[in-house]
Amino acid sequence: MSDSELFDVAVKLFAEHSRWQDVGDADATGWPDNLWKALQQTGFSDVPVPEELGGAGGSVADAVQLLRAAGAHAAPVPLAEAGLVGGWLLASAGLALPEGVRTVLSPAATLRLDGDRLFGTAPAVAWGHRAEHVIGLVDGVVVLAPGPATQSGGPAVSRGVNLADEPRDTVVFDGVPVTARADAPDGVTEETLWERTALGRAALMAGAISAVAAMTLRYSGEREQFGRPIGRFQAVQAHLVTIHQQATVVASAVDGAVEAVELGRGGFEIACAKMLADRAARLVTAAAHQTHGAIGMTKEYPLHYLTRRLWAWRDEAGGHRRWADRLGSALVASGPDALYPAIQSGSEVVQ
Amino acid sequence: MVSLPSMVTSPPSLTAPELELRKQVRAFLAETLPWGTFEPGLGMGAEVNPKFSAALAERGWIGMAVPARYGGHDATAVDRFVVVEELLRWGAPVGHHWVAEEQKQWLLPRICRGELCFCIGMSEPDAGSDLASVRTRGVRDGDGWRVSGVKVWTSNAMRADFMIALCRTGDGERHAGLSRFLIDMHSPGVTVKPIPFLNGSTDHFAEVVLDGVLVSDEMVIGEIGQGWAQNADELAFERSGPDRWISTFLLVQEFIRERPDLAASPDGSRLIGELAAQYWVLRRLSLAVARAIDAGGTPAAEAALIKEMGTRFEQDVVSALRELLDRELVCGLEPAPSLFERLLRRAALDAPSFTIRGGTTEVLRSVAAKGLS
């Protein structure tokens, strides 16, 4: 299946199981059971983990297409955590996928391993309370541990939510025995975990932004004031142009990041993609709400399912500053004559 | 969904022959124009140097995409992108042949040899953004045409051999009655009056009065009545190239060279990171349009989206660096100001023109908005 065919199939799945009403219901209950089952049945939750490790196969590009579709439908599930980030982390160390809902502990967590026992606190764990398994990188060791939703003996959890009411829970380990552990291979570090997490957020954001673009364009053609559709006014057209420009920027940036990752690198491109996605989120949500006016501020109209996620995702996986600082420091250290070659060739020549 | 498919398709990275071409251009520049031996310019507003243009032409890097039968080189839009990108990021003096290159569909062998300098007569006192309201008129006269009118904001008119002039030749519908002529600037009836630019230069901008200038039938570009369509097609080429986002790049490069302390500060390196991300993605989009042109498309709306973003970004670079420096732009007469200081002064004064020349931001938004569906 080509990437665009996969995207189309995924869009169909989300259109059926992640309707705005489903997303709203999940805001309240914390979990869309039908959607998650559909993702498991299709194997989408297990892309890009190799089949021999219990995954569904597929490439990073495939996983990113699925996340774009998920972002466009505000799918309230830990899809990035299950596949692109957590699945990758387990597979990199040769560990097999466990049965059940899984999520990832952020590289910002302060954890330590004492033998096979895990100690410490992981903040803002996506759907932490629903997770039967958690995956983390602790002192260079890939760890699979029981999650708060395991039958007994799991870690303690206190519930939290981000701006979009997606669960972001604090999980506390007080010596929970790990299920499996293996040394992380070369090239899998705290920094690459940050990068994977950021790529996942950028892909979701690309999807959400394209959906905001479509929704806003449609609304501007339907809503009439002063006797004509508001999209005919130049001032409103300027908003539409901003939104589509930024949708294009983020789409191209995510493509560029995927191309680099598939070549076994990608630090430069992922930093750029996350920075550009964060900036786009700011510009696009402002222009979209301004175009919609009061209706866009209501709970009833679905724009907020997308814009609240964009506001939350901007700051997750490292915000604008983290990535700008890291990239900028590397570029300044390389000196003036290396700057343009870096812009042309990215992680092929820098980092 | 985003309705600009050619842009969301990623530009496949450069091919081996394209990378080899880039290597050749870099080697040529390092040899002909070693860094530090010339005054680098800000993008297309760079110096005029006929000898340099001739040297480029000798290597086949002018009129690249022109068919070989007209003296061109049958190169692709991406090859052209590769060459232009390297020239501009080096601040090379492309002024002599720049316009000729933009108008490559109509180039003749002499243009491809870099021998001729062109200007474009589009704007008039009462026809700026509303270009279709031009009043310069071509009237049938025997076997040729008599052209009368006034063109303004014509870059390089004082040194051009020919003008590509957009004129009204019919009374029909607004767009249908427009044609383009190639006017010999040495013809009787042509008067060029320099318009001093706010940065003090008097050899760039001009008003051109055409008073009954006789133009033969061979100098009609394409067909009578096709002027508007030709213009629109060319804008896809003109609006998406590196020249629309790279103009102020050398400021960033020289800032790092001359102020390594400030560049390495938290604010400095954050800014460099932000700017690099923008350059990286604008370059990708610009390259994607070149690929789309090579595939036979005329991505005019996409090009408008890029120019609108790219030229505003060129200005943002200048203001961001000025904010970081936070000091008056006073250069001592002795010792001579550094390259960074010279570039910054020039950019501070030229920057407002970036979002005006080649189509204002406002017009570009209208063009782009029409392309959304």
Interface residues (C-beta under 8 A of the other chain):
Chain A: S210 A213 A214 L217 G231 Q234 Q237 A238 L240 V241 H244 Q245 A247 T248 V249 A251 S252 A253 D255 G256 E259 F268 E269 A271 C272 M275 L276 H320 R321 W323 A324 D325 R326 L327 G328 S329 L331 V332 A333 G335 P336 D337 L339 Y340 A342 I343 Q344 G346
Chain B: M1 V2 S3 L4 M7 V8 S10 S13 E85 R89 F249 V252 Q253 E254 I256 R257 P260 A263 A264 P266 G268 S269 R270 L271 I272 G273 E274 A276 A277 Q278 Y279 W280 V281 R283 R284 L285 A288 L305 E308 M309 E362 R365 S366 A368 A369 L372 S373
